[in-house]
């Protein structure tokens, strides 16, 4: 019987050929080698499959299905994972060599921590440094993250490592499309789970014209999206009878988003 790895890396791919090889190469040279890499191809129509199948590393497990979306693909990867911890990564980002080792050690040493992230640095298509994310660097303790989340997302999704049982208790929701991660962090915080970060830059986060981050930023009103994300989160909490003090702060954050979104809409019409 094959021994389960310490870490399962969940890598969803949808038309990621441009940067996929660089992402895979950075994963396969991690100093913590006890992992499996689950690459889930969500119906790509480019050369992603050929790139994936060109690798012969026995740690890679390849899955593919017709295009079903980000949440479905992530949940499939989590369902297939055999590791104690699940690390996220996207097909255009680059892990620093020590990322898995440092995050796994963090979780091993802190049994009450459900999720550990890391600091990120933005890069462009050419791999050139574009700067840091202020909300990311300003919030790395559980207390800081819990205080910030009702108002702003401060955790980089592809830089997290989570206990497998936590991801299975809290699957991604397709109803929160484009904000699946923010909704996840709100649900974890609402349930009282501890979220922290290794306060080191362990991920290069690529922002380019085809990235999900840019596509969201280009939408007419991101504050409106945040309002609806929080509204759906709070509706689910109310329906379950689980509203608490954290949720009250999410409500205030939702109201702030509504005011800002309304102001932006009025400004655009003037």
Rosetta silent file (secondary structure, phi, psi, omega in degrees, C-alpha in Angstrom):
SEQUENCE: XXXXXXXXXXXXXXXXXXXXXXXXXXXXXXXXXXXXXXXXXXXXXXXXXXXXXXXXXXXXXXXXXXXXXXXXXXXXXXXXXXXXXXXXXXXXXXXXXXXXXXXXXXXXXXXXXXXXXXXXXXXXXXXXXXXXXXXXXXXXXXXXXXXXXXXXXXXXXXXXXXXXXXXXXXXXXXXXXXXXXXXXXXXXXXXXXXXXXXXXXXXXXXXXXXXXXXXXXXXXXXXXXXXXXXXXXXXXXXXXXXXXXXXXXXXXXXXXXXXXXXXXXXXXXX
SCORE:     score description
SCORE:     0.000 S_00000001
   1 L     0.000  130.083 -177.259    0.000    0.000    0.000 S_00000001
   2 L   -70.321  134.778  179.699    1.389    3.374   -1.042 S_00000001
   3 L   -73.866  139.376  179.811    2.202    5.705    1.831 S_00000001
   4 L   -71.154  141.100  178.675    0.291    8.983    1.866 S_00000001
   5 L   -75.928  162.297  176.106    2.392   12.090    1.223 S_00000001
   6 L   -67.885  -40.117 -173.038    2.664   14.892    3.739 S_00000001
   7 E  -126.843  137.928  167.836    1.392   17.477    1.249 S_00000001
   8 E  -110.665  123.152  179.327   -1.015   17.390   -1.676 S_00000001
   9 E   -97.334  120.982 -178.242   -0.503   20.275   -4.094 S_00000001
  10 E  -103.854  113.923 -176.603   -3.690   21.197   -5.957 S_00000001
  11 E  -121.367   99.338  174.643   -2.982   22.922   -9.269 S_00000001
  12 E   -79.373  141.764 -178.527   -6.012   23.742  -11.458 S_00000001
  13 E  -130.803  125.756  170.368   -5.184   24.487  -15.085 S_00000001
  14 L  -137.640  107.296 -178.463   -7.318   26.207  -17.680 S_00000001
  15 L    49.266   53.082 -177.558   -5.459   27.362  -20.800 S_00000001
  16 L  -105.339   21.600 -171.342   -2.342   27.987  -18.753 S_00000001
  17 H   -59.656  -30.804 -173.316    0.281   26.950  -21.308 S_00000001
  18 H   -60.745  -36.067 -174.425    2.103   30.283  -21.366 S_00000001
  19 H  -124.400   -0.170 -171.978    3.469   29.977  -17.818 S_00000001
  20 H   -60.700  -41.774 -176.992    2.661   26.401  -16.776 S_00000001
  21 H   -62.964  -40.220  178.846    6.123   24.943  -17.288 S_00000001
  22 H   -64.277  -39.478  177.389    7.701   27.598  -15.072 S_00000001
  23 H   -63.802  -47.715 -179.048    5.118   26.875  -12.371 S_00000001
  24 H   -63.046  -43.186 -178.544    5.685   23.118  -12.530 S_00000001
  25 H   -61.135  -39.655 -179.904    9.463   23.422  -12.482 S_00000001
  26 H   -68.313  -32.913  178.352    9.354   25.561   -9.324 S_00000001
  27 H   -69.992  -43.822 -172.102    7.122   23.027   -7.566 S_00000001
  28 H   -72.347  -10.683  177.135    9.253   20.019   -8.447 S_00000001
  29 L  -108.298   18.937  177.022   12.426   21.515   -6.910 S_00000001
  30 L   -60.174  143.495  179.633   10.871   22.291   -3.523 S_00000001
  31 L   -69.828  -24.715  170.973   13.161   21.515   -0.591 S_00000001
  32 L   -91.954  104.550 -172.246   10.247   19.630    1.017 S_00000001
  33 L   -92.731   -5.666 -176.738    9.980   16.733   -1.432 S_00000001
  34 L   -84.459   75.932  179.700    7.275   14.724    0.382 S_00000001
  35 E  -149.560  160.715  167.034    4.323   15.794   -1.740 S_00000001
  36 E  -114.112  146.446 -179.616    2.047   14.737   -4.546 S_00000001
  37 E  -113.279  109.569  179.421    1.146   17.192   -7.284 S_00000001
  38 E   -94.986  108.133  178.705   -2.442   16.977   -8.470 S_00000001
  39 E  -100.836  117.747 -175.802   -2.744   18.755  -11.808 S_00000001
  40 E  -114.426  111.054 -177.765   -6.404   19.135  -12.801 S_00000001
  41 E   -87.844  112.988 -176.030   -7.021   20.222  -16.385 S_00000001
  42 E   -91.328   58.363  175.240  -10.372   22.027  -16.582 S_00000001
  43 L    70.729   37.230  179.464  -10.988   21.493  -20.291 S_00000001
  44 L   -61.183  146.500  178.023   -8.043   23.495  -21.627 S_00000001
  45 L  -113.988    5.337  177.789   -7.971   24.077  -25.385 S_00000001
  46 L  -101.384 -152.062 -176.874   -4.329   25.185  -25.620 S_00000001
  47 L   -90.609   16.314 -177.138   -1.117   23.173  -25.161 S_00000001
  48 H   -56.933  -45.705 -177.200   -1.560   22.720  -21.389 S_00000001
  49 H   -63.154  -41.456  179.343   -2.139   18.966  -21.616 S_00000001
  50 H   -62.593  -39.412  178.617    0.927   18.395  -23.775 S_00000001
  51 H   -64.746  -47.051 -179.633    3.070   20.332  -21.311 S_00000001
  52 H   -59.728  -45.862 -175.608    1.731   18.372  -18.332 S_00000001
  53 H   -74.632   -8.642  176.056    2.214   15.024  -20.035 S_00000001
  54 L   -77.677  -11.211  179.973    5.807   15.890  -20.957 S_00000001
  55 L   -92.234  141.858 -178.520    6.755   15.469  -17.266 S_00000001
  56 L  -116.621    8.201 -179.902    7.645   12.025  -15.918 S_00000001
  57 L   -61.976  127.059 -174.773    7.984   12.857  -12.200 S_00000001
  58 L   -67.662  -14.066  179.507    6.177   10.112  -10.268 S_00000001
  59 L   -78.250  -12.965 -178.419    4.753   12.647   -7.822 S_00000001
  60 E   -83.710  130.004  171.661    2.493   14.114  -10.518 S_00000001
  61 E  -118.727  121.829 -173.135   -1.101   12.844  -10.707 S_00000001
  62 E  -106.997  132.306  177.908   -2.960   14.150  -13.740 S_00000001
  63 E  -131.253  150.218  175.272   -6.733   14.571  -14.009 S_00000001
  64 E  -148.844  151.846  176.833   -8.851   16.192  -16.687 S_00000001
  65 E  -154.417  163.720  174.414  -12.510   16.897  -17.335 S_00000001
  66 L   -59.531  156.967 -175.684  -14.601   19.141  -19.625 S_00000001
  67 L   -57.071  117.050 -179.038  -14.647   22.772  -18.555 S_00000001
  68 L  -126.375   -1.869  176.256  -16.630   22.950  -15.305 S_00000001
  69 L   101.024  167.345 -172.328  -15.164   26.023  -13.643 S_00000001
  70 H   -66.442  -48.587 -176.638  -12.741   26.932  -10.905 S_00000001
  71 H   -62.406  -45.592  178.936  -14.719   25.824   -7.834 S_00000001
  72 H   -59.385  -44.540 -176.783  -15.533   22.395   -9.290 S_00000001
  73 H   -65.165  -43.581  177.101  -11.911   21.856  -10.308 S_00000001
  74 H   -62.055  -44.861 -178.866  -10.559   22.826   -6.884 S_00000001
  75 H   -65.326  -33.974  176.422  -13.067   20.593   -5.102 S_00000001
  76 H   -65.315  -43.294  178.251  -12.157   17.673   -7.341 S_00000001
  77 H   -60.568  -42.406  178.376   -8.497   18.152   -6.482 S_00000001
  78 H   -63.860  -39.416  179.252   -9.290   18.265   -2.774 S_00000001
  79 H   -65.350  -30.876 -179.444  -11.374   15.120   -3.117 S_00000001
  80 H   -86.507  -14.739 -173.429   -8.484   13.280   -4.784 S_00000001
  81 L   -65.777  141.414  179.054   -5.845   14.541   -2.344 S_00000001
  82 L  -114.051   -2.575 -174.801   -4.134   12.003   -0.063 S_00000001
  83 L   -83.156  164.316  175.335   -1.928   14.358    1.935 S_00000001
  84 L   -70.960  -35.838  179.112   -2.228   15.647    5.484 S_00000001
  85 E  -121.847  149.917  177.603   -1.981   19.198    4.155 S_00000001
  86 E  -118.855  122.039  177.885   -3.240   20.713    0.909 S_00000001
  87 E  -102.638  138.121  176.635   -1.227   23.468   -0.765 S_00000001
  88 E   -99.562  148.413  173.347   -2.750   25.716   -3.415 S_00000001
  89 E  -159.748  146.824  176.061   -0.990   27.088   -6.465 S_00000001
  90 E  -105.008  167.072 -169.026   -2.164   28.501   -9.787 S_00000001
  91 L   -79.792    8.731  177.328   -0.755   27.783  -13.228 S_00000001
  92 L  -130.442    5.644 -177.738    1.009   31.126  -13.615 S_00000001
  93 L  -104.333  165.485 -174.511    2.593   31.640  -10.184 S_00000001
  94 E  -129.547  120.783  175.931    6.017   30.620   -8.874 S_00000001
  95 E   -78.364  138.118  167.520    6.762   29.051   -5.479 S_00000001
  96 L   -70.280  149.868 -172.459    9.973   29.952   -3.711 S_00000001
  97 L   -56.578  -29.433 -175.996   12.021   26.763   -3.035 S_00000001
  98 L   -93.201    1.919 -171.991   11.385   26.794    0.736 S_00000001
  99 H   -56.189  -56.210 -174.422    7.630   27.448    0.571 S_00000001
 100 H   -63.047  -41.146 -179.060    6.297   23.929    1.254 S_00000001
 101 H   -62.354  -44.932 -176.632    8.867   23.156    3.921 S_00000001
 102 H   -71.813  -38.223  179.866    8.212   26.339    5.869 S_00000001
 103 H   -72.164  -40.286  177.818    4.427   26.171    5.657 S_00000001
 104 H   -63.912  -41.393  177.788    4.266   22.477    6.588 S_00000001
 105 H   -61.863  -38.731  178.031    6.588   23.109    9.550 S_00000001
 106 H   -59.534  -46.831 -179.526    4.319   25.983   10.632 S_00000001
 107 H   -69.897  -36.080  177.760    1.275   23.693   10.684 S_00000001
 108 H   -63.218  -38.048 -176.779    3.183   20.875   12.376 S_00000001
 109 H   -83.774  -14.204 -175.789    4.257   23.213   15.171 S_00000001
 110 L  -130.797   81.528 -174.634    0.834   24.876   15.562 S_00000001
 111 L   -63.048  -17.471  179.034   -1.916   22.240   15.723 S_00000001
 112 L   -86.640   -8.026 -179.542   -4.617   24.879   16.246 S_00000001
 113 E   -84.972  125.384 -179.081   -3.824   26.640   12.963 S_00000001
 114 E   -87.529  -35.713 -174.544   -6.155   25.639   10.125 S_00000001
 115 E  -139.248  138.103  172.759   -4.568   27.651    7.315 S_00000001
 116 E  -128.889  128.156  176.354   -1.174   29.215    6.758 S_00000001
 117 E  -104.097 -154.416  178.121   -0.462   31.641    3.963 S_00000001
 118 E  -162.067  167.634  172.769    2.620   33.649    3.065 S_00000001
 119 E   -75.640  151.186  178.011    3.649   37.020    1.737 S_00000001
 120 E  -124.286  160.971  169.380    3.601   37.476   -2.026 S_00000001
 121 E  -129.228  134.334 -179.578    5.334   39.714   -4.542 S_00000001
 122 E   -77.671  140.321  171.538    3.682   40.620   -7.845 S_00000001
 123 E  -129.379  162.279  178.302    5.422   39.852  -11.130 S_00000001
 124 L  -102.358 -167.775 -178.032    4.404   40.517  -14.737 S_00000001
 125 L   -57.509  -32.256 -177.421    4.420   38.362  -17.870 S_00000001
 126 L   -88.352    0.249 -177.535    8.214   38.642  -18.101 S_00000001
 127 L    82.663   12.487 -179.101    8.766   37.710  -14.455 S_00000001
 128 L   -82.324  138.904 -178.646    9.718   41.271  -13.534 S_00000001
 129 E   -64.750  131.676 -179.301    8.976   42.441   -9.994 S_00000001
 130 E  -115.560   -0.384  178.612    5.963   44.743   -9.845 S_00000001
 131 E   117.358 -178.288 -177.351    5.774   45.394   -6.103 S_00000001
 132 E  -108.088  172.507  179.617    4.037   44.051   -3.017 S_00000001
 133 L  -106.067  109.220 -174.424    0.421   43.910   -1.834 S_00000001
 134 H   -55.045  -43.499 -179.153   -0.014   46.297    1.147 S_00000001
 135 H   -64.810  -29.780  177.921   -2.958   44.430    2.683 S_00000001
 136 H   -67.061  -51.696 -175.550   -0.970   41.209    2.479 S_00000001
 137 H   -70.024  -28.211 -176.104    2.075   42.526    4.332 S_00000001
 138 H   -80.515  -11.866 -173.719    0.009   44.399    6.944 S_00000001
 139 L  -135.456  101.103  179.072   -1.953   41.314    8.054 S_00000001
 140 L  -130.832  -19.021  174.603   -0.166   38.107    8.966 S_00000001
 141 L   -85.596  162.253  178.807   -1.255   37.164   12.509 S_00000001
 142 H   -59.525  -41.514 -179.135   -4.634   35.564   13.136 S_00000001
 143 H   -63.394  -43.129  179.760   -5.825   38.671   14.994 S_00000001
 144 H   -64.922  -44.901 -179.103   -4.790   40.975   12.150 S_00000001
 145 H   -63.816  -44.148 -179.129   -6.364   38.769    9.481 S_00000001
 146 H   -63.361  -35.208  178.848   -9.590   38.376   11.441 S_00000001
 147 H   -71.632  -36.735 -175.167   -9.824   42.153   11.898 S_00000001
 148 H   -80.952  -35.860 -168.990   -9.198   42.920    8.220 S_00000001
 149 H   -56.436  -36.941  179.172  -11.295   40.253    6.468 S_00000001
 150 L   -60.324  -18.688 -175.630  -14.750   41.803    6.993 S_00000001
 151 L  -113.278  -29.330 -176.031  -13.561   44.775    4.950 S_00000001
 152 L  -154.508  143.794  172.668  -10.873   43.485    2.581 S_00000001
 153 L   -74.237  128.395 -177.031   -9.386   40.241    1.328 S_00000001
 154 L  -128.647   14.959 -179.750   -5.820   40.054    2.661 S_00000001
 155 L  -121.565  124.703  178.093   -4.860   36.427    1.866 S_00000001
 156 L   -77.130  117.943 -174.132   -3.369   35.396   -1.487 S_00000001
 157 H   -56.715  -48.953 -176.948   -5.262   32.302   -2.589 S_00000001
 158 H   -73.730    2.130 -179.943   -2.447   30.471   -4.451 S_00000001
 159 H  -107.795   13.156 -175.508   -0.126   30.907   -1.459 S_00000001
 160 L   -98.780  153.652  167.450   -2.075   28.981    1.183 S_00000001
 161 E  -128.162  132.514 -170.611   -1.572   25.577    2.785 S_00000001
 162 E  -132.658  145.546  173.919   -4.560   24.138    4.652 S_00000001
 163 E   -62.270  134.017 -173.738   -5.234   21.058    6.740 S_00000001
 164 H   -57.060  -39.402 -177.837   -6.981   18.561    4.451 S_00000001
 165 H   -66.564  -26.429  177.977   -9.874   17.982    6.840 S_00000001
 166 H   -70.559  -47.238  178.001  -10.597   21.715    6.864 S_00000001
 167 H   -60.387  -32.689 -179.605  -10.863   21.918    3.078 S_00000001
 168 H   -76.080  -27.518  175.300  -13.195   18.922    3.130 S_00000001
 169 H   -76.329  -27.390 -174.938  -15.437   20.583    5.722 S_00000001
 170 L  -127.022   76.879  179.458  -15.513   23.807    3.739 S_00000001
 171 L   -68.365  157.322  175.652  -15.725   23.108   -0.003 S_00000001
 172 L   -67.705  147.066 -176.793  -15.491   25.933   -2.513 S_00000001
 173 L  -109.039  122.849  178.389  -18.848   27.372   -3.604 S_00000001
 174 H   -65.551  -23.876  178.902  -19.628   27.872   -7.276 S_00000001
 175 H   -66.821  -16.270  179.410  -22.187   30.497   -6.228 S_00000001
 176 H  -105.303   41.966 -175.920  -19.259   32.752   -5.232 S_00000001
 177 L   -52.527  135.757 -177.543  -17.686   32.773   -8.693 S_00000001
 178 L    76.027  -15.850  177.298  -14.535   34.933   -8.977 S_00000001
 179 L  -128.421   31.733 -179.588  -14.510   35.405   -5.201 S_00000001
 180 H   -57.692  -36.147 -177.659  -14.347   31.749   -4.154 S_00000001
 181 H   -72.476  -46.510 -179.422  -11.293   32.449   -2.026 S_00000001
 182 H   -59.610  -44.567  176.330  -12.657   35.502   -0.190 S_00000001
 183 H   -59.256  -41.358  178.493  -15.844   33.598    0.610 S_00000001
 184 H   -59.654  -47.903 -178.341  -13.730   30.696    1.893 S_00000001
 185 H   -63.151  -38.946  177.807  -11.735   32.935    4.243 S_00000001
 186 H   -62.271  -42.162 -179.663  -14.948   34.512    5.564 S_00000001
 187 H   -67.133  -39.020  178.515  -16.432   31.080    6.265 S_00000001
 188 H   -66.519  -44.176  179.609  -13.294   29.881    8.032 S_00000001
 189 H   -66.486  -40.246  178.524  -13.092   33.040   10.146 S_00000001
 190 H   -61.356  -31.061  177.884  -16.816   32.908   10.891 S_00000001
 191 L   -83.772   -0.520  177.067  -16.349   29.375   12.193 S_00000001
 192 L    83.674   14.060 -179.080  -13.555   30.588   14.481 S_00000001
 193 L   -77.493  149.769 -177.528  -10.703   28.812   12.694 S_00000001
 194 E   -87.483  128.216  176.598   -7.169   30.170   13.014 S_00000001
 195 E  -126.157  130.342 -177.920   -5.550   31.602    9.884 S_00000001
 196 E  -138.601  177.597  174.032   -1.971   32.878    9.862 S_00000001
 197 E  -134.578  143.879  162.851    0.908   33.536    7.472 S_00000001
 198 E   -67.757  119.177 -174.137    4.556   32.686    7.443 S_00000001
 199 E   -78.181   55.525  177.888    5.783   36.309    7.417 S_00000001
 200 E  -140.162  152.638  177.176    8.107   35.742    4.472 S_00000001
 201 E   -78.477  108.280 -176.784    7.763   36.174    0.709 S_00000001
 202 E  -119.842    3.780 -178.667    7.278   32.601   -0.518 S_00000001
 203 E  -145.647  131.997  169.806    5.262   33.153   -3.702 S_00000001
 204 E   -94.554  115.950 -172.271    5.686   35.204   -6.865 S_00000001
 205 E  -101.283  113.043 -173.804    2.149   36.095   -7.919 S_00000001
 206 E   -86.207  127.951  174.926    1.851   36.753  -11.631 S_00000001
 207 L  -115.553  120.212 -178.118   -0.520   39.464  -12.824 S_00000001
 208 L  -146.962  176.148 -170.787   -1.054   39.604  -16.587 S_00000001
 209 L   -62.698  -26.973 -178.085   -3.770   40.424  -19.080 S_00000001
 210 L   -97.765    0.046 -175.287   -5.300   36.922  -19.009 S_00000001
 211 L   -75.640  155.010  179.671   -5.121   36.400  -15.241 S_00000001
 212 H   -63.463  -36.770  179.952   -8.207   36.099  -13.068 S_00000001
 213 H   -59.014  -47.362 -179.904   -6.985   38.965  -10.867 S_00000001
 214 H   -66.495  -39.945 -179.093   -6.846   41.363  -13.808 S_00000001
 215 H   -62.088  -35.303  178.101  -10.175   40.158  -15.187 S_00000001
 216 H   -71.503  -43.314 -179.232  -11.834   40.954  -11.849 S_00000001
 217 H   -60.839  -34.665 -177.766  -10.146   44.358  -11.575 S_00000001
 218 L   -75.564  -14.230  176.977  -11.378   45.239  -15.071 S_00000001
 219 L   -60.998  155.568 -172.591  -14.971   44.560  -14.100 S_00000001
 220 L   -59.319  -38.174 -173.198  -17.019   47.731  -13.749 S_00000001
 221 L  -150.356   95.577 -178.618  -17.368   47.636   -9.986 S_00000001
 222 H   -67.079  -28.489  178.960  -15.368   45.266   -7.761 S_00000001
 223 H   -66.392  -33.235  175.750  -17.038   46.747   -4.659 S_00000001
 224 H   -65.467  -39.630  176.889  -20.390   45.542   -5.972 S_00000001
 225 H   -62.854  -42.419  178.926  -18.936   42.031   -6.294 S_00000001
 226 H   -64.738  -39.330  176.987  -17.657   42.192   -2.711 S_00000001
 227 H   -57.506  -49.372 -176.943  -21.069   43.393   -1.524 S_00000001
 228 H   -69.332  -34.462  175.605  -22.823   40.423   -3.130 S_00000001
 229 H   -59.889  -48.730 -178.772  -20.165   37.979   -1.866 S_00000001
 230 H   -68.972  -35.396  177.338  -20.688   39.138    1.711 S_00000001
 231 H   -61.928  -44.891  178.840  -24.461   39.225    1.281 S_00000001
 232 H   -65.677  -40.167  177.289  -24.499   35.580    0.182 S_00000001
 233 H   -59.927  -48.555 -177.303  -22.138   34.638    3.026 S_00000001
 234 H   -67.790  -35.150  177.353  -24.317   36.360    5.634 S_00000001
 235 H   -61.915  -40.895  178.606  -27.527   34.887    4.194 S_00000001
 236 H   -66.938  -40.236  178.731  -26.068   31.393    4.606 S_00000001
 237 H   -65.035  -42.173  178.954  -24.950   32.164    8.166 S_00000001
 238 H   -64.261  -43.157  179.717  -28.396   33.540    9.045 S_00000001
 239 H   -61.483  -34.930 -179.980  -30.131   30.518    7.533 S_00000001
 240 L   -85.254   -3.740 -179.567  -27.916   28.224    9.629 S_00000001
 241 L    67.175   36.983 -173.422  -28.544   30.263   12.780 S_00000001
 242 L  -120.366   18.557 -178.294  -24.828   30.891   13.294 S_00000001
 243 L   -61.901  137.691  179.874  -24.491   34.683   13.259 S_00000001
 244 L  -141.804 -170.724 -177.567  -21.800   35.976   15.623 S_00000001
 245 H   -62.426  -37.538  176.978  -19.672   39.044   16.308 S_00000001
 246 H   -61.008  -42.034 -179.001  -17.426   38.438   13.315 S_00000001
 247 H   -65.266  -32.511  176.035  -20.492   38.331   11.079 S_00000001
 248 H   -62.071  -38.926  177.871  -21.659   41.680   12.459 S_00000001
 249 H   -70.249  -33.528  174.196  -18.362   43.167   11.284 S_00000001
 250 H   -63.531  -38.323  177.526  -18.860   41.519    7.887 S_00000001
 251 H   -60.679  -44.034  177.424  -22.256   43.246    7.771 S_00000001
 252 H   -62.717  -40.859  176.979  -20.579   46.608    8.372 S_00000001
 253 H   -63.560  -38.930  177.228  -18.048   45.780    5.652 S_00000001
 254 H   -61.889  -43.140  179.026  -20.890   44.849    3.300 S_00000001
 255 H   -63.490  -40.756  177.717  -22.593   48.184    3.952 S_00000001
 256 H   -62.538  -42.049  177.361  -19.346   50.010    3.248 S_00000001
 257 H   -60.983  -41.404 -179.293  -18.986   48.108   -0.033 S_00000001
 258 H   -62.901  -44.241  179.394  -22.543   49.050   -1.005 S_00000001
 259 H   -62.818  -44.772 -179.364  -21.926   52.743   -0.335 S_00000001
 260 H   -65.706  -42.716  179.704  -18.657   52.685   -2.297 S_00000001
 261 H   -63.505  -42.010  179.201  -20.193   50.715   -5.174 S_00000001
 262 H   -63.701  -42.913  177.949  -23.154   53.092   -5.362 S_00000001
 263 H   -60.644  -42.278  179.415  -20.841   56.089   -5.371 S_00000001
 264 H   -65.951  -39.146  179.261  -18.758   54.630   -8.197 S_00000001
 265 H   -64.408  -41.327  178.849  -21.903   53.872  -10.226 S_00000001
 266 H   -64.893  -41.858 -179.566  -23.158   57.427   -9.800 S_00000001
 267 H   -62.669  -39.036 -179.535  -19.760   58.818  -10.767 S_00000001
 268 H   -67.382  -27.897 -177.241  -19.662   56.690  -13.925 S_00000001
 269 H   -85.795  -16.546 -178.872  -23.091   58.008  -14.996 S_00000001
 270 L   -76.690    0.000    0.000  -22.212   61.671  -14.511 S_00000001
